Amino acid sequence: MYYRVRRDDNLTPIWVIMGINVLIFLLLLFKQDMVYFLGMQPASVLAMPWTVITAMFTHASFWHILANMFTFYFFARFVMGLVGTRFMVIIYLVGGIIGNIFFILIALIFPDNMYHIVIGASGAVFALGGTLAVLRPTLRVIAFPIPIPMPLWVAILIGFVILSIIPGIAWQAHLGGVVCGVIFGLFLRNRARGIIY
């Protein structure tokens, strides 16, 4: 079996998603209280349902958005080359929403989290990573700060574990995103473009 990736030269959808993230980040620099309007809080999500979506485009720190957008670009470009622009965008949006829903559901079990505000594209990014790990399980990457090439699925697992033990990180959204991505990957595995049997 031979795998060949067709690169999609139209990166406009990737730049648009990154642009929305950056614009909202710049907005928050000047109007920090907008985080309460755009970020998702489980306790108020029924009154502010749009936050399930807007939270995945919202970042409050330079390093947060830099890490997410760098990883997003890598995953999105590769996934887009395998299954096309439409599925890449769908995986990003659905993965981010499912990640936020996971956070809400787990907050129902641990009520202290009901009043936390969740922001960031990590759930959506983990969804793309989960899809890519299923479609290309032997793809080797170097994950900072470990300078050793490793299978992508190992890098995602290590990243998830490390991020899960850092206080203030919404590991629940990451978990929801990666589960969603794996499901998409299983569905798309036999439809991936550029696969020659």
C-alpha positions as CSV (number, residue, x, y, z in Angstrom):
1,M,0.0,0.0,0.0
2,Y,1.4,3.4,-1.0
3,Y,0.3,6.7,0.5
4,R,0.6,9.9,-1.4
5,V,-0.7,13.3,0.0
6,R,-2.2,15.8,-2.4
7,R,-1.4,19.3,-1.1
8,D,-4.3,21.7,-1.4
9,D,-2.7,24.9,-2.6
10,N,-5.7,27.0,-1.4
11,L,-4.8,27.9,2.1
12,T,-7.5,30.6,2.4
13,P,-9.7,28.6,4.9
14,I,-6.7,28.1,7.2
15,W,-5.8,31.8,7.0
16,V,-9.4,32.8,7.6
17,I,-9.7,30.7,10.8
18,M,-6.3,31.9,12.0
19,G,-7.4,35.5,11.2
20,I,-10.6,35.2,13.2
21,N,-8.5,33.9,16.2
22,V,-6.0,36.7,15.9
23,L,-8.6,39.5,15.5
24,I,-10.5,38.3,18.6
25,F,-7.1,38.1,20.5
26,L,-6.4,41.7,19.5
27,L,-9.9,42.8,20.5
28,L,-9.3,41.3,24.0
29,L,-6.1,43.3,24.3
30,F,-8.1,46.5,24.2
31,K,-11.3,45.2,25.7
32,Q,-10.5,42.5,28.2
33,D,-14.0,42.2,29.6
34,M,-15.2,40.8,26.2
35,V,-13.8,37.4,27.5
36,Y,-17.0,37.2,29.6
37,F,-19.1,37.6,26.4
38,L,-17.0,35.3,24.2
39,G,-15.7,32.7,26.7
40,M,-17.8,29.7,27.7
41,Q,-18.9,29.3,31.3
42,P,-20.9,26.1,31.9
43,A,-23.2,27.8,34.5
44,S,-24.3,30.4,32.0
45,V,-24.1,28.5,28.7
46,L,-27.9,28.2,28.5
47,A,-28.3,32.0,28.6
48,M,-25.3,32.5,26.3
49,P,-25.3,29.5,23.9
50,W,-23.1,31.2,21.3
51,T,-20.1,30.9,23.7
52,V,-19.9,27.1,22.8
53,I,-18.6,28.4,19.4
54,T,-17.0,31.7,20.2
55,A,-14.8,30.2,23.0
56,M,-12.9,28.2,20.4
57,F,-11.8,31.4,18.7
58,T,-10.9,33.3,21.9
59,H,-7.4,33.5,23.5
60,A,-6.2,35.7,26.3
61,S,-2.4,35.3,26.1
62,F,0.2,35.6,23.4
63,W,1.7,32.1,24.1
64,H,-1.7,30.5,24.1
65,I,-2.7,31.7,20.7
66,L,0.8,31.2,19.3
67,A,0.9,27.5,20.4
68,N,-2.7,26.9,19.1
69,M,-2.3,28.6,15.8
70,F,1.1,27.0,15.1
71,T,-0.3,23.5,15.8
72,F,-3.5,24.3,14.0
73,Y,-1.6,25.3,10.8
74,F,0.4,22.1,10.8
75,F,-2.6,19.8,11.4
76,A,-5.1,21.7,9.2
77,R,-2.8,21.8,6.2
78,F,-2.1,18.1,6.4
79,V,-5.7,17.1,7.0
80,M,-6.9,19.4,4.2
81,G,-4.5,17.7,1.9
82,L,-5.9,14.3,2.8
83,V,-9.7,14.9,3.0
84,G,-10.3,18.4,1.5
85,T,-11.1,21.8,2.8
86,R,-14.7,21.1,3.7
87,F,-13.9,18.2,6.0
88,M,-11.0,20.1,7.6
89,V,-13.3,23.1,8.5
90,I,-16.1,20.7,9.7
91,I,-13.6,18.8,12.0
92,Y,-12.3,22.1,13.4
93,L,-15.7,23.5,14.2
94,V,-17.4,20.2,15.4
95,G,-14.3,19.2,17.4
96,G,-14.2,22.6,19.2
97,I,-17.9,22.4,20.0
98,I,-17.7,18.8,21.2
99,G,-14.7,19.7,23.3
100,N,-16.6,22.5,25.0
101,I,-19.6,20.1,25.5
102,F,-17.3,17.6,27.1
103,F,-16.2,20.4,29.5
104,I,-19.8,21.1,30.4
105,L,-20.7,17.5,30.9
106,I,-17.7,16.9,33.2
107,A,-18.5,20.1,35.0
108,L,-21.9,18.6,35.9
109,I,-20.0,15.9,37.8
110,F,-17.5,18.3,39.3
111,P,-19.6,21.4,40.0
112,D,-16.6,23.6,41.0
113,N,-15.9,23.8,37.2
114,M,-19.3,25.3,36.5
115,Y,-18.0,28.8,37.0
116,H,-14.8,28.5,35.1
117,I,-14.5,30.4,31.8
118,V,-13.2,28.2,29.0
119,I,-11.4,29.8,26.0
120,G,-9.0,28.5,23.3
121,A,-8.9,26.5,20.1
122,S,-7.2,23.5,21.8
123,G,-10.3,21.2,21.5
124,A,-10.6,22.0,17.8
125,V,-6.9,21.6,17.3
126,F,-6.9,18.2,19.1
127,A,-9.8,17.1,16.9
128,L,-7.6,17.7,13.8
129,G,-4.7,15.9,15.5
130,G,-6.9,13.0,16.3
131,T,-8.1,12.7,12.8
132,L,-4.6,12.9,11.4
133,A,-3.4,10.3,13.9
134,V,-6.0,7.9,12.5
135,L,-5.4,8.7,8.9
136,R,-1.6,8.7,9.1
137,P,-0.7,6.6,12.2
138,T,3.0,6.2,11.2
139,L,3.5,10.0,10.6
140,R,6.6,11.0,12.6
141,V,6.9,14.4,14.2
142,I,9.1,16.3,16.7
143,A,7.1,17.6,19.6
144,F,8.6,20.4,21.6
145,P,10.5,20.1,23.9
146,I,11.4,16.5,23.1
147,P,13.9,16.5,20.2
148,I,13.2,12.9,19.1
149,P,11.0,12.0,16.1
150,M,8.0,10.0,17.3
151,P,4.7,8.8,15.8
152,L,2.1,11.6,15.8
153,W,-0.3,9.6,18.0
154,V,2.4,9.3,20.7
155,A,3.1,13.1,20.5
156,I,-0.7,13.8,20.9
157,L,-0.9,11.4,23.8
158,I,2.2,13.0,25.5
159,G,0.8,16.5,24.8
160,F,-2.5,15.6,26.3
161,V,-1.0,14.1,29.5
162,I,1.3,17.1,30.0
163,L,-1.4,19.6,29.4
164,S,-3.8,17.7,31.7
165,I,-1.5,18.1,34.8
166,I,-1.0,21.9,34.3
167,P,-3.4,23.9,36.5
168,G,-5.8,26.1,34.6
169,I,-5.8,23.9,31.4
170,A,-9.2,22.6,30.1
171,W,-8.1,19.0,29.6
172,Q,-11.8,18.1,29.3
173,A,-12.1,20.1,26.1
174,H,-8.9,18.5,24.8
175,L,-10.3,15.0,25.5
176,G,-13.6,15.8,23.8
177,G,-11.7,17.2,20.8
178,V,-9.4,14.2,20.3
179,V,-12.3,11.7,20.7
180,C,-14.2,13.6,18.1
181,G,-11.2,13.7,15.8
182,V,-10.6,10.0,16.1
183,I,-14.2,9.3,15.2
184,F,-13.9,11.6,12.1
185,G,-10.6,9.8,11.3
186,L,-12.3,6.4,11.4
187,F,-15.1,7.6,9.2
188,L,-12.8,9.3,6.7
189,R,-10.0,6.7,6.6
190,N,-11.2,4.9,3.5
191,R,-12.2,8.2,1.8
192,A,-8.9,10.0,2.3
193,R,-7.7,11.6,-1.0
194,G,-4.5,10.5,-2.6
195,I,-4.5,6.9,-1.3
196,I,-3.5,4.3,-4.0
197,Y,-4.1,0.6,-3.2
